[in-house]
Amino acid sequence: MIKYVIGLLVSILAVAFFRAVSGLLTNAVKDAMQPEAKPGSGAPPPSEASTRLRKCKTCGTFAPETRMLRHSTRDAEIFFCSKECEKKEG
Ligand SMILES: [Zn+2]
């Protein structure tokens, strides 16, 4: 009878041990297989395509279009680097 109980305990322990080991192995494999998480890698860099350099009509300074004062005329667009240049040009 006691042999039976010991055998049962040993088998239970063996199963528990096997499960623990296989669980660790599974986790290790999962960690190895998973690619590294790269936070923020999906966000593309801000596009500079729309930011073109424009020449100030008055002083000839080049500056990004978004930072310049724009005057649309019938034929073209005129850019000024500052209010002062805008005034000078009239
Ligand atoms: Zn200017």
PDB file of the backbone (N, CA, C, O) and the ligand in Angstrom, with CONECT records:
HET     ZN  A 101       1
ATOM      1  N   MET A   1       0.830  -1.216   0.000  1.00  0.00           N
ATOM      2  CA  MET A   1       0.000   0.000   0.000  1.00  0.00           C
ATOM      3  C   MET A   1       0.859   1.258   0.000  1.00  0.00           C
ATOM      4  O   MET A   1       0.619   2.191  -0.766  1.00  0.00           O
ATOM      5  N   ILE A   2       1.891   1.267   0.896  1.00  0.00           N
ATOM      6  CA  ILE A   2       2.754   2.445   0.975  1.00  0.00           C
ATOM      7  C   ILE A   2       3.530   2.641  -0.322  1.00  0.00           C
ATOM      8  O   ILE A   2       3.783   3.768  -0.746  1.00  0.00           O
ATOM      9  N   LYS A   3       3.902   1.529  -0.941  1.00  0.00           N
ATOM     10  CA  LYS A   3       4.613   1.634  -2.225  1.00  0.00           C
ATOM     11  C   LYS A   3       3.730   2.312  -3.267  1.00  0.00           C
ATOM     12  O   LYS A   3       4.198   3.114  -4.075  1.00  0.00           O
ATOM     13  N   TYR A   4       2.468   1.977  -3.229  1.00  0.00           N
ATOM     14  CA  TYR A   4       1.526   2.537  -4.190  1.00  0.00           C
ATOM     15  C   TYR A   4       1.421   4.048  -4.002  1.00  0.00           C
ATOM     16  O   TYR A   4       1.420   4.815  -4.965  1.00  0.00           O
ATOM     17  N   VAL A   5       1.330   4.462  -2.709  1.00  0.00           N
ATOM     18  CA  VAL A   5       1.212   5.895  -2.420  1.00  0.00           C
ATOM     19  C   VAL A   5       2.477   6.623  -2.866  1.00  0.00           C
ATOM     20  O   VAL A   5       2.407   7.688  -3.480  1.00  0.00           O
ATOM     21  N   ILE A   6       3.644   6.035  -2.548  1.00  0.00           N
ATOM     22  CA  ILE A   6       4.905   6.673  -2.935  1.00  0.00           C
ATOM     23  C   ILE A   6       4.994   6.778  -4.457  1.00  0.00           C
ATOM     24  O   ILE A   6       5.404   7.797  -5.014  1.00  0.00           O
ATOM     25  N   GLY A   7       4.592   5.680  -5.104  1.00  0.00           N
ATOM     26  CA  GLY A   7       4.624   5.698  -6.568  1.00  0.00           C
ATOM     27  C   GLY A   7       3.724   6.777  -7.123  1.00  0.00           C
ATOM     28  O   GLY A   7       4.071   7.455  -8.090  1.00  0.00           O
ATOM     29  N   LEU A   8       2.564   6.933  -6.507  1.00  0.00           N
ATOM     30  CA  LEU A   8       1.618   7.969  -6.954  1.00  0.00           C
ATOM     31  C   LEU A   8       2.222   9.360  -6.758  1.00  0.00           C
ATOM     32  O   LEU A   8       2.158  10.207  -7.649  1.00  0.00           O
ATOM     33  N   LEU A   9       2.813   9.584  -5.571  1.00  0.00           N
ATOM     34  CA  LEU A   9       3.432  10.879  -5.280  1.00  0.00           C
ATOM     35  C   LEU A   9       4.553  11.168  -6.275  1.00  0.00           C
ATOM     36  O   LEU A   9       4.668  12.273  -6.806  1.00  0.00           O
ATOM     37  N   VAL A  10       5.379  10.143  -6.513  1.00  0.00           N
ATOM     38  CA  VAL A  10       6.507  10.339  -7.435  1.00  0.00           C
ATOM     39  C   VAL A  10       5.997  10.680  -8.826  1.00  0.00           C
ATOM     40  O   VAL A  10       6.541  11.553  -9.502  1.00  0.00           O
ATOM     41  N   SER A  11       4.939   9.976  -9.251  1.00  0.00           N
ATOM     42  CA  SER A  11       4.422  10.246 -10.589  1.00  0.00           C
ATOM     43  C   SER A  11       3.831  11.656 -10.654  1.00  0.00           C
ATOM     44  O   SER A  11       3.975  12.357 -11.656  1.00  0.00           O
ATOM     45  N   ILE A  12       3.161  12.060  -9.566  1.00  0.00           N
ATOM     46  CA  ILE A  12       2.594  13.419  -9.544  1.00  0.00           C
ATOM     47  C   ILE A  12       3.718  14.453  -9.593  1.00  0.00           C
ATOM     48  O   ILE A  12       3.652  15.440 -10.326  1.00  0.00           O
ATOM     49  N   LEU A  13       4.742  14.196  -8.797  1.00  0.00           N
ATOM     50  CA  LEU A  13       5.879  15.108  -8.802  1.00  0.00           C
ATOM     51  C   LEU A  13       6.540  15.143 -10.185  1.00  0.00           C
ATOM     52  O   LEU A  13       6.933  16.198 -10.683  1.00  0.00           O
ATOM     53  N   ALA A  14       6.645  13.967 -10.778  1.00  0.00           N
ATOM     54  CA  ALA A  14       7.279  13.898 -12.095  1.00  0.00           C
ATOM     55  C   ALA A  14       6.481  14.705 -13.108  1.00  0.00           C
ATOM     56  O   ALA A  14       7.043  15.444 -13.916  1.00  0.00           O
ATOM     57  N   VAL A  15       5.149  14.550 -13.052  1.00  0.00           N
ATOM     58  CA  VAL A  15       4.294  15.286 -13.979  1.00  0.00           C
ATOM     59  C   VAL A  15       4.428  16.790 -13.741  1.00  0.00           C
ATOM     60  O   VAL A  15       4.526  17.578 -14.682  1.00  0.00           O
ATOM     61  N   ALA A  16       4.430  17.176 -12.433  1.00  0.00           N
ATOM     62  CA  ALA A  16       4.540  18.589 -12.100  1.00  0.00           C
ATOM     63  C   ALA A  16       5.879  19.144 -12.585  1.00  0.00           C
ATOM     64  O   ALA A  16       5.960  20.242 -13.136  1.00  0.00           O
ATOM     65  N   PHE A  17       6.931  18.342 -12.358  1.00  0.00           N
ATOM     66  CA  PHE A  17       8.263  18.776 -12.781  1.00  0.00           C
ATOM     67  C   PHE A  17       8.312  18.915 -14.308  1.00  0.00           C
ATOM     68  O   PHE A  17       8.834  19.897 -14.836  1.00  0.00           O
ATOM     69  N   PHE A  18       7.762  17.919 -15.003  1.00  0.00           N
ATOM     70  CA  PHE A  18       7.772  17.948 -16.462  1.00  0.00           C
ATOM     71  C   PHE A  18       7.009  19.166 -16.977  1.00  0.00           C
ATOM     72  O   PHE A  18       7.438  19.845 -17.910  1.00  0.00           O
ATOM     73  N   ARG A  19       5.868  19.419 -16.343  1.00  0.00           N
ATOM     74  CA  ARG A  19       5.061  20.559 -16.783  1.00  0.00           C
ATOM     75  C   ARG A  19       5.815  21.870 -16.583  1.00  0.00           C
ATOM     76  O   ARG A  19       5.809  22.749 -17.444  1.00  0.00           O
ATOM     77  N   ALA A  20       6.476  21.981 -15.406  1.00  0.00           N
ATOM     78  CA  ALA A  20       7.216  23.208 -15.120  1.00  0.00           C
ATOM     79  C   ALA A  20       8.330  23.415 -16.147  1.00  0.00           C
ATOM     80  O   ALA A  20       8.534  24.514 -16.663  1.00  0.00           O
ATOM     81  N   VAL A  21       9.042  22.323 -16.424  1.00  0.00           N
ATOM     82  CA  VAL A  21      10.162  22.432 -17.374  1.00  0.00           C
ATOM     83  C   VAL A  21       9.648  22.764 -18.772  1.00  0.00           C
ATOM     84  O   VAL A  21      10.198  23.625 -19.459  1.00  0.00           O
ATOM     85  N   SER A  22       8.585  22.071 -19.186  1.00  0.00           N
ATOM     86  CA  SER A  22       8.076  22.322 -20.529  1.00  0.00           C
ATOM     87  C   SER A  22       7.510  23.737 -20.628  1.00  0.00           C
ATOM     88  O   SER A  22       7.600  24.382 -21.673  1.00  0.00           O
ATOM     89  N   GLY A  23       6.924  24.211 -19.520  1.00  0.00           N
ATOM     90  CA  GLY A  23       6.420  25.578 -19.519  1.00  0.00           C
ATOM     91  C   GLY A  23       7.542  26.586 -19.676  1.00  0.00           C
ATOM     92  O   GLY A  23       7.427  27.559 -20.420  1.00  0.00           O
ATOM     93  N   LEU A  24       8.638  26.334 -18.956  1.00  0.00           N
ATOM     94  CA  LEU A  24       9.792  27.228 -19.079  1.00  0.00           C
ATOM     95  C   LEU A  24      10.342  27.193 -20.498  1.00  0.00           C
ATOM     96  O   LEU A  24      10.682  28.227 -21.074  1.00  0.00           O
ATOM     97  N   LEU A  25      10.424  25.975 -21.057  1.00  0.00           N
ATOM     98  CA  LEU A  25      10.951  25.859 -22.415  1.00  0.00           C
ATOM     99  C   LEU A  25      10.042  26.595 -23.399  1.00  0.00           C
ATOM    100  O   LEU A  25      10.514  27.291 -24.298  1.00  0.00           O
ATOM    101  N   THR A  26       8.733  26.429 -23.212  1.00  0.00           N
ATOM    102  CA  THR A  26       7.797  27.105 -24.116  1.00  0.00           C
ATOM    103  C   THR A  26       7.962  28.612 -24.044  1.00  0.00           C
ATOM    104  O   THR A  26       7.980  29.303 -25.063  1.00  0.00           O
ATOM    105  N   ASN A  27       8.083  29.109 -22.820  1.00  0.00           N
ATOM    106  CA  ASN A  27       8.274  30.551 -22.664  1.00  0.00           C
ATOM    107  C   ASN A  27       9.584  30.999 -23.296  1.00  0.00           C
ATOM    108  O   ASN A  27       9.643  32.044 -23.945  1.00  0.00           O
ATOM    109  N   ALA A  28      10.638  30.199 -23.103  1.00  0.00           N
ATOM    110  CA  ALA A  28      11.928  30.557 -23.677  1.00  0.00           C
ATOM    111  C   ALA A  28      11.849  30.590 -25.193  1.00  0.00           C
ATOM    112  O   ALA A  28      12.392  31.487 -25.838  1.00  0.00           O
ATOM    113  N   VAL A  29      11.154  29.583 -25.762  1.00  0.00           N
ATOM    114  CA  VAL A  29      11.014  29.546 -27.217  1.00  0.00           C
ATOM    115  C   VAL A  29      10.212  30.741 -27.695  1.00  0.00           C
ATOM    116  O   VAL A  29      10.553  31.367 -28.699  1.00  0.00           O
ATOM    117  N   LYS A  30       9.138  31.058 -26.969  1.00  0.00           N
ATOM    118  CA  LYS A  30       8.326  32.209 -27.353  1.00  0.00           C
ATOM    119  C   LYS A  30       9.169  33.490 -27.355  1.00  0.00           C
ATOM    120  O   LYS A  30       9.104  34.293 -28.286  1.00  0.00           O
ATOM    121  N   ASP A  31       9.965  33.660 -26.288  1.00  0.00           N
ATOM    122  CA  ASP A  31      10.801  34.851 -26.206  1.00  0.00           C
ATOM    123  C   ASP A  31      11.788  34.916 -27.352  1.00  0.00           C
ATOM    124  O   ASP A  31      12.067  35.981 -27.902  1.00  0.00           O
ATOM    125  N   ALA A  32      12.325  33.716 -27.707  1.00  0.00           N
ATOM    126  CA  ALA A  32      13.319  33.688 -28.778  1.00  0.00           C
ATOM    127  C   ALA A  32      12.681  33.970 -30.125  1.00  0.00           C
ATOM    128  O   ALA A  32      13.287  34.601 -30.991  1.00  0.00           O
ATOM    129  N   MET A  33      11.429  33.487 -30.297  1.00  0.00           N
ATOM    130  CA  MET A  33      10.786  33.638 -31.596  1.00  0.00           C
ATOM    131  C   MET A  33      10.233  35.044 -31.793  1.00  0.00           C
ATOM    132  O   MET A  33      10.182  35.546 -32.916  1.00  0.00           O
ATOM    133  N   GLN A  34       9.820  35.674 -30.699  1.00  0.00           N
ATOM    134  CA  GLN A  34       9.182  36.981 -30.830  1.00  0.00           C
ATOM    135  C   GLN A  34      10.193  38.028 -31.295  1.00  0.00           C
ATOM    136  O   GLN A  34      11.268  38.153 -30.707  1.00  0.00           O
ATOM    137  N   PRO A  35       9.870  38.760 -32.313  1.00  0.00           N
ATOM    138  CA  PRO A  35      10.748  39.869 -32.709  1.00  0.00           C
ATOM    139  C   PRO A  35      10.727  40.966 -31.661  1.00  0.00           C
ATOM    140  O   PRO A  35       9.742  41.128 -30.940  1.00  0.00           O
ATOM    141  N   GLU A  36      11.792  41.703 -31.579  1.00  0.00           N
ATOM    142  CA  GLU A  36      11.886  42.764 -30.584  1.00  0.00           C
ATOM    143  C   GLU A  36      10.837  43.832 -30.843  1.00  0.00           C
ATOM    144  O   GLU A  36      10.629  44.266 -31.975  1.00  0.00           O
ATOM    145  N   ALA A  37      10.191  44.237 -29.777  1.00  0.00           N
ATOM    146  CA  ALA A  37       9.197  45.290 -29.909  1.00  0.00           C
ATOM    147  C   ALA A  37       9.908  46.621 -30.117  1.00  0.00           C
ATOM    148  O   ALA A  37      10.773  47.013 -29.333  1.00  0.00           O
ATOM    149  N   LYS A  38       9.525  47.302 -31.182  1.00  0.00           N
ATOM    150  CA  LYS A  38      10.137  48.595 -31.461  1.00  0.00           C
ATOM    151  C   LYS A  38       9.089  49.675 -31.320  1.00  0.00           C
ATOM    152  O   LYS A  38       8.342  49.933 -32.264  1.00  0.00           O
ATOM    153  N   PRO A  39       9.014  50.316 -30.158  1.00  0.00           N
ATOM    154  CA  PRO A  39       7.998  51.348 -29.963  1.00  0.00           C
ATOM    155  C   PRO A  39       8.207  52.533 -30.885  1.00  0.00           C
ATOM    156  O   PRO A  39       9.314  53.056 -31.016  1.00  0.00           O
ATOM    157  N   GLY A  40       7.119  52.945 -31.522  1.00  0.00           N
ATOM    158  CA  GLY A  40       7.194  54.140 -32.358  1.00  0.00           C
ATOM    159  C   GLY A  40       7.809  53.931 -33.730  1.00  0.00           C
ATOM    160  O   GLY A  40       8.040  54.896 -34.459  1.00  0.00           O
ATOM    161  N   SER A  41       8.082  52.662 -34.098  1.00  0.00           N
ATOM    162  CA  SER A  41       8.722  52.436 -35.391  1.00  0.00           C
ATOM    163  C   SER A  41       7.730  52.605 -36.534  1.00  0.00           C
ATOM    164  O   SER A  41       8.130  52.811 -37.680  1.00  0.00           O
ATOM    165  N   GLY A  42       6.439  52.520 -36.227  1.00  0.00           N
ATOM    166  CA  GLY A  42       5.443  52.613 -37.283  1.00  0.00           C
ATOM    167  C   GLY A  42       5.193  54.030 -37.750  1.00  0.00           C
ATOM    168  O   GLY A  42       4.661  54.238 -38.841  1.00  0.00           O
ATOM    169  N   ALA A  43       5.568  55.008 -36.942  1.00  0.00           N
ATOM    170  CA  ALA A  43       5.297  56.387 -37.314  1.00  0.00           C
ATOM    171  C   ALA A  43       6.319  56.877 -38.331  1.00  0.00           C
ATOM    172  O   ALA A  43       7.518  56.856 -38.054  1.00  0.00           O
ATOM    173  N   PRO A  44       5.874  57.309 -39.481  1.00  0.00           N
ATOM    174  CA  PRO A  44       6.818  57.824 -40.483  1.00  0.00           C
ATOM    175  C   PRO A  44       7.355  59.183 -40.057  1.00  0.00           C
ATOM    176  O   PRO A  44       6.680  59.914 -39.332  1.00  0.00           O
ATOM    177  N   PRO A  45       8.542  59.523 -40.490  1.00  0.00           N
ATOM    178  CA  PRO A  45       9.091  60.839 -40.153  1.00  0.00           C
ATOM    179  C   PRO A  45       8.277  61.930 -40.834  1.00  0.00           C
ATOM    180  O   PRO A  45       7.692  61.694 -41.891  1.00  0.00           O
ATOM    181  N   PRO A  46       8.231  63.104 -40.251  1.00  0.00           N
ATOM    182  CA  PRO A  46       7.455  64.191 -40.855  1.00  0.00           C
ATOM    183  C   PRO A  46       7.962  64.510 -42.252  1.00  0.00           C
ATOM    184  O   PRO A  46       9.163  64.644 -42.485  1.00  0.00           O
ATOM    185  N   SER A  47       7.033  64.625 -43.157  1.00  0.00           N
ATOM    186  CA  SER A  47       7.409  64.829 -44.554  1.00  0.00           C
ATOM    187  C   SER A  47       7.905  66.246 -44.789  1.00  0.00           C
ATOM    188  O   SER A  47       7.302  67.215 -44.328  1.00  0.00           O
ATOM    189  N   GLU A  48       9.004  66.349 -45.506  1.00  0.00           N
ATOM    190  CA  GLU A  48       9.551  67.655 -45.862  1.00  0.00           C
ATOM    191  C   GLU A  48       9.211  68.010 -47.306  1.00  0.00           C
ATOM    192  O   GLU A  48       9.669  69.026 -47.829  1.00  0.00           O
ATOM    193  N   ALA A  49       8.413  67.175 -47.936  1.00  0.00           N
ATOM    194  CA  ALA A  49       8.157  67.363 -49.359  1.00  0.00           C
ATOM    195  C   ALA A  49       7.420  68.666 -49.608  1.00  0.00           C
ATOM    196  O   ALA A  49       7.661  69.332 -50.614  1.00  0.00           O
ATOM    197  N   SER A  50       6.521  69.040 -48.700  1.00  0.00           N
ATOM    198  CA  SER A  50       5.715  70.231 -48.934  1.00  0.00           C
ATOM    199  C   SER A  50       6.462  71.505 -48.544  1.00  0.00           C
ATOM    200  O   SER A  50       6.020  72.607 -48.866  1.00  0.00           O
ATOM    201  N   THR A  51       7.590  71.357 -47.854  1.00  0.00           N
ATOM    202  CA  THR A  51       8.342  72.532 -47.426  1.00  0.00           C
ATOM    203  C   THR A  51       9.398  72.848 -48.477  1.00  0.00           C
ATOM    204  O   THR A  51      10.473  72.248 -48.489  1.00  0.00           O
ATOM    205  N   ARG A  52       9.091  73.776 -49.340  1.00  0.00           N
ATOM    206  CA  ARG A  52      10.020  74.157 -50.403  1.00  0.00           C
ATOM    207  C   ARG A  52      10.660  75.488 -50.064  1.00  0.00           C
ATOM    208  O   ARG A  52      10.064  76.346 -49.414  1.00  0.00           O
ATOM    209  N   LEU A  53      11.872  75.630 -50.516  1.00  0.00           N
ATOM    210  CA  LEU A  53      12.564  76.904 -50.303  1.00  0.00           C
ATOM    211  C   LEU A  53      12.051  77.923 -51.306  1.00  0.00           C
ATOM    212  O   LEU A  53      11.948  77.651 -52.502  1.00  0.00           O
ATOM    213  N   ARG A  54      11.732  79.094 -50.792  1.00  0.00           N
ATOM    214  CA  ARG A  54      11.263  80.193 -51.643  1.00  0.00           C
ATOM    215  C   ARG A  54      12.186  81.393 -51.455  1.00  0.00           C
ATOM    216  O   ARG A  54      12.807  81.579 -50.408  1.00  0.00           O
ATOM    217  N   LYS A  55      12.246  82.190 -52.503  1.00  0.00           N
ATOM    218  CA  LYS A  55      13.115  83.348 -52.474  1.00  0.00           C
ATOM    219  C   LYS A  55      12.306  84.602 -52.183  1.00  0.00           C
ATOM    220  O   LYS A  55      11.273  84.860 -52.801  1.00  0.00           O
ATOM    221  N   CYS A  56      12.797  85.359 -51.240  1.00  0.00           N
ATOM    222  CA  CYS A  56      12.157  86.628 -50.933  1.00  0.00           C
ATOM    223  C   CYS A  56      12.329  87.572 -52.119  1.00  0.00           C
ATOM    224  O   CYS A  56      13.436  87.755 -52.625  1.00  0.00           O
ATOM    225  N   LYS A  57      11.228  88.163 -52.552  1.00  0.00           N
ATOM    226  CA  LYS A  57      11.279  89.015 -53.742  1.00  0.00           C
ATOM    227  C   LYS A  57      12.090  90.281 -53.485  1.00  0.00           C
ATOM    228  O   LYS A  57      12.688  90.831 -54.410  1.00  0.00           O
ATOM    229  N   THR A  58      12.115  90.743 -52.246  1.00  0.00           N
ATOM    230  CA  THR A  58      12.782  91.994 -51.931  1.00  0.00           C
ATOM    231  C   THR A  58      14.276  91.818 -51.693  1.00  0.00           C
ATOM    232  O   THR A  58      15.095  92.482 -52.329  1.00  0.00           O
ATOM    233  N   CYS A  59      14.624  90.930 -50.786  1.00  0.00           N
ATOM    234  CA  CYS A  59      16.024  90.834 -50.390  1.00  0.00           C
ATOM    235  C   CYS A  59      16.717  89.578 -50.921  1.00  0.00           C
ATOM    236  O   CYS A  59      17.936  89.448 -50.805  1.00  0.00           O
ATOM    237  N   GLY A  60      15.959  88.668 -51.495  1.00  0.00           N
ATOM    238  CA  GLY A  60      16.581  87.505 -52.101  1.00  0.00           C
ATOM    239  C   GLY A  60      16.918  86.385 -51.140  1.00  0.00           C
ATOM    240  O   GLY A  60      17.595  85.426 -51.513  1.00  0.00           O
ATOM    241  N   THR A  61      16.458  86.494 -49.922  1.00  0.00           N
ATOM    242  CA  THR A  61      16.729  85.441 -48.941  1.00  0.00           C
ATOM    243  C   THR A  61      15.868  84.210 -49.226  1.00  0.00           C
ATOM    244  O   THR A  61      14.677  84.322 -49.519  1.00  0.00           O
ATOM    245  N   PHE A  62      16.489  83.040 -49.134  1.00  0.00           N
ATOM    246  CA  PHE A  62      15.738  81.796 -49.281  1.00  0.00           C
ATOM    247  C   PHE A  62      15.271  81.317 -47.907  1.00  0.00           C
ATOM    248  O   PHE A  62      16.028  81.318 -46.936  1.00  0.00           O
ATOM    249  N   ALA A  63      14.012  80.912 -47.856  1.00  0.00           N
ATOM    250  CA  ALA A  63      13.459  80.403 -46.608  1.00  0.00           C
ATOM    251  C   ALA A  63      12.364  79.393 -46.942  1.00  0.00           C
ATOM    252  O   ALA A  63      11.808  79.418 -48.040  1.00  0.00           O
ATOM    253  N   PRO A  64      12.061  78.520 -46.013  1.00  0.00           N
ATOM    254  CA  PRO A  64      10.970  77.558 -46.248  1.00  0.00           C
ATOM    255  C   PRO A  64       9.672  78.274 -46.552  1.00  0.00           C
ATOM    256  O   PRO A  64       9.329  79.279 -45.928  1.00  0.00           O
ATOM    257  N   GLU A  65       8.961  77.734 -47.521  1.00  0.00           N
ATOM    258  CA  GLU A  65       7.715  78.342 -47.975  1.00  0.00           C
ATOM    259  C   GLU A  65       6.735  78.565 -46.831  1.00  0.00           C
ATOM    260  O   GLU A  65       6.013  79.562 -46.799  1.00  0.00           O
ATOM    261  N   THR A  66       6.722  77.603 -45.873  1.00  0.00           N
ATOM    262  CA  THR A  66       5.746  77.682 -44.784  1.00  0.00           C
ATOM    263  C   THR A  66       6.021  78.850 -43.859  1.00  0.00           C
ATOM    264  O   THR A  66       5.137  79.279 -43.118  1.00  0.00           O
ATOM    265  N   ARG A  67       7.253  79.374 -43.894  1.00  0.00           N
ATOM    266  CA  ARG A  67       7.597  80.462 -42.978  1.00  0.00           C
ATOM    267  C   ARG A  67       7.521  81.816 -43.653  1.00  0.00           C
ATOM    268  O   ARG A  67       7.775  82.842 -43.022  1.00  0.00           O
ATOM    269  N   MET A  68       7.176  81.828 -44.921  1.00  0.00           N
ATOM    270  CA  MET A  68       7.216  83.086 -45.657  1.00  0.00           C
ATOM    271  C   MET A  68       5.816  83.642 -45.852  1.00  0.00           C
ATOM    272  O   MET A  68       4.816  82.930 -45.757  1.00  0.00           O
ATOM    273  N   LEU A  69       5.781  84.949 -46.130  1.00  0.00           N
ATOM    274  CA  LEU A  69       4.517  85.617 -46.422  1.00  0.00           C
ATOM    275  C   LEU A  69       4.235  85.439 -47.903  1.00  0.00           C
ATOM    276  O   LEU A  69       5.071  85.754 -48.750  1.00  0.00           O
ATOM    277  N   ARG A  70       3.063  84.938 -48.202  1.00  0.00           N
ATOM    278  CA  ARG A  70       2.748  84.606 -49.581  1.00  0.00           C
ATOM    279  C   ARG A  70       1.782  85.632 -50.172  1.00  0.00           C
ATOM    280  O   ARG A  70       0.793  86.024 -49.552  1.00  0.00           O
ATOM    281  N   HIS A  71       2.106  86.042 -51.376  1.00  0.00           N
ATOM    282  CA  HIS A  71       1.214  86.911 -52.126  1.00  0.00           C
ATOM    283  C   HIS A  71       0.905  86.220 -53.442  1.00  0.00           C
ATOM    284  O   HIS A  71       1.797  85.966 -54.251  1.00  0.00           O
ATOM    285  N   SER A  72      -0.330  85.928 -53.639  1.00  0.00           N
ATOM    286  CA  SER A  72      -0.715  85.291 -54.885  1.00  0.00           C
ATOM    287  C   SER A  72      -1.135  86.364 -55.889  1.00  0.00           C
ATOM    288  O   SER A  72      -1.999  87.196 -55.611  1.00  0.00           O
ATOM    289  N   THR A  73      -0.515  86.325 -57.037  1.00  0.00           N
ATOM    290  CA  THR A  73      -0.891  87.239 -58.106  1.00  0.00           C
ATOM    291  C   THR A  73      -1.556  86.445 -59.216  1.00  0.00           C
ATOM    292  O   THR A  73      -1.751  85.234 -59.106  1.00  0.00           O
ATOM    293  N   ARG A  74      -1.892  87.129 -60.259  1.00  0.00           N
ATOM    294  CA  ARG A  74      -2.585  86.476 -61.362  1.00  0.00           C
ATOM    295  C   ARG A  74      -1.668  85.465 -62.044  1.00  0.00           C
ATOM    296  O   ARG A  74      -2.111  84.402 -62.478  1.00  0.00           O
ATOM    297  N   ASP A  75      -0.409  85.804 -62.129  1.00  0.00           N
ATOM    298  CA  ASP A  75       0.507  84.957 -62.881  1.00  0.00           C
ATOM    299  C   ASP A  75       1.331  84.025 -61.990  1.00  0.00           C
ATOM    300  O   ASP A  75       1.676  82.911 -62.386  1.00  0.00           O
ATOM    301  N   ALA A  76       1.635  84.497 -60.792  1.00  0.00           N
ATOM    302  CA  ALA A  76       2.564  83.714 -59.986  1.00  0.00           C
ATOM    303  C   ALA A  76       2.329  84.011 -58.519  1.00  0.00           C
ATOM    304  O   ALA A  76       1.460  84.799 -58.144  1.00  0.00           O
ATOM    305  N   GLU A  77       3.135  83.352 -57.706  1.00  0.00           N
ATOM    306  CA  GLU A  77       3.082  83.610 -56.274  1.00  0.00           C
ATOM    307  C   GLU A  77       4.365  84.310 -55.857  1.00  0.00           C
ATOM    308  O   GLU A  77       5.460  83.907 -56.248  1.00  0.00           O
ATOM    309  N   ILE A  78       4.221  85.355 -55.065  1.00  0.00           N
ATOM    310  CA  ILE A  78       5.379  86.110 -54.586  1.00  0.00           C
ATOM    311  C   ILE A  78       5.533  85.832 -53.102  1.00  0.00           C
ATOM    312  O   ILE A  78       4.553  85.760 -52.361  1.00  0.00           O
ATOM    313  N   PHE A  79       6.793  85.677 -52.679  1.00  0.00           N
ATOM    314  CA  PHE A  79       7.063  85.371 -51.278  1.00  0.00           C
ATOM    315  C   PHE A  79       7.957  86.445 -50.683  1.00  0.00           C
ATOM    316  O   PHE A  79       8.880  86.950 -51.323  1.00  0.00           O
ATOM    317  N   PHE A  80       7.653  86.772 -49.444  1.00  0.00           N
ATOM    318  CA  PHE A  80       8.483  87.716 -48.692  1.00  0.00           C
ATOM    319  C   PHE A  80       8.919  87.051 -47.396  1.00  0.00           C
ATOM    320  O   PHE A  80       8.156  86.318 -46.768  1.00  0.00           O
ATOM    321  N   CYS A  81      10.176  87.324 -47.003  1.00  0.00           N
ATOM    322  CA  CYS A  81      10.700  86.685 -45.804  1.00  0.00           C
ATOM    323  C   CYS A  81      10.183  87.363 -44.552  1.00  0.00           C
ATOM    324  O   CYS A  81      10.169  86.753 -43.483  1.00  0.00           O
ATOM    325  N   SER A  82       9.756  88.615 -44.662  1.00  0.00           N
ATOM    326  CA  SER A  82       9.302  89.333 -43.471  1.00  0.00           C
ATOM    327  C   SER A  82       8.318  90.413 -43.867  1.00  0.00           C
ATOM    328  O   SER A  82       8.136  90.725 -45.044  1.00  0.00           O
ATOM    329  N   LYS A  83       7.694  90.970 -42.855  1.00  0.00           N
ATOM    330  CA  LYS A  83       6.773  92.079 -43.086  1.00  0.00           C
ATOM    331  C   LYS A  83       7.487  93.276 -43.695  1.00  0.00           C
ATOM    332  O   LYS A  83       6.944  93.980 -44.547  1.00  0.00           O
ATOM    333  N   GLU A  84       8.727  93.492 -43.235  1.00  0.00           N
ATOM    334  CA  GLU A  84       9.482  94.644 -43.737  1.00  0.00           C
ATOM    335  C   GLU A  84       9.702  94.534 -45.229  1.00  0.00           C
ATOM    336  O   GLU A  84       9.516  95.498 -45.972  1.00  0.00           O
ATOM    337  N   CYS A  85      10.105  93.334 -45.667  1.00  0.00           N
ATOM    338  CA  CYS A  85      10.311  93.140 -47.096  1.00  0.00           C
ATOM    339  C   CYS A  85       8.999  93.291 -47.848  1.00  0.00           C
ATOM    340  O   CYS A  85       8.960  93.792 -48.972  1.00  0.00           O
ATOM    341  N   GLU A  86       7.945  92.856 -47.216  1.00  0.00           N
ATOM    342  CA  GLU A  86       6.637  92.975 -47.845  1.00  0.00           C
ATOM    343  C   GLU A  86       6.284  94.457 -48.073  1.00  0.00           C
ATOM    344  O   GLU A  86       5.770  94.833 -49.127  1.00  0.00           O
ATOM    345  N   LYS A  87       6.576  95.288 -47.053  1.00  0.00           N
ATOM    346  CA  LYS A  87       6.287  96.709 -47.161  1.00  0.00           C
ATOM    347  C   LYS A  87       7.157  97.367 -48.216  1.00  0.00           C
ATOM    348  O   LYS A  87       6.686  98.178 -49.013  1.00  0.00           O
ATOM    349  N   LYS A  88       8.449  97.003 -48.207  1.00  0.00           N
ATOM    350  CA  LYS A  88       9.381  97.617 -49.152  1.00  0.00           C
ATOM    351  C   LYS A  88       8.948  97.376 -50.594  1.00  0.00           C
ATOM    352  O   LYS A  88       9.022  98.262 -51.446  1.00  0.00           O
ATOM    353  N   GLU A  89       8.514  96.198 -50.830  1.00  0.00           N
ATOM    354  CA  GLU A  89       8.122  95.856 -52.195  1.00  0.00           C
ATOM    355  C   GLU A  89       6.824  96.556 -52.581  1.00  0.00           C
ATOM    356  O   GLU A  89       6.535  96.757 -53.761  1.00  0.00           O
ATOM    357  N   GLY A  90       6.064  96.916 -51.584  1.00  0.00           N
ATOM    358  CA  GLY A  90       4.858  97.666 -51.865  1.00  0.00           C
ATOM    359  C   GLY A  90       3.635  96.782 -51.831  1.00  0.00           C
ATOM    360  O   GLY A  90       2.522  97.260 -52.049  1.00  0.00           O
TER     361      GLY A  90
HETATM  362 ZN    ZN A 101      13.270  89.590 -47.477  1.00  0.00          ZN2+
END
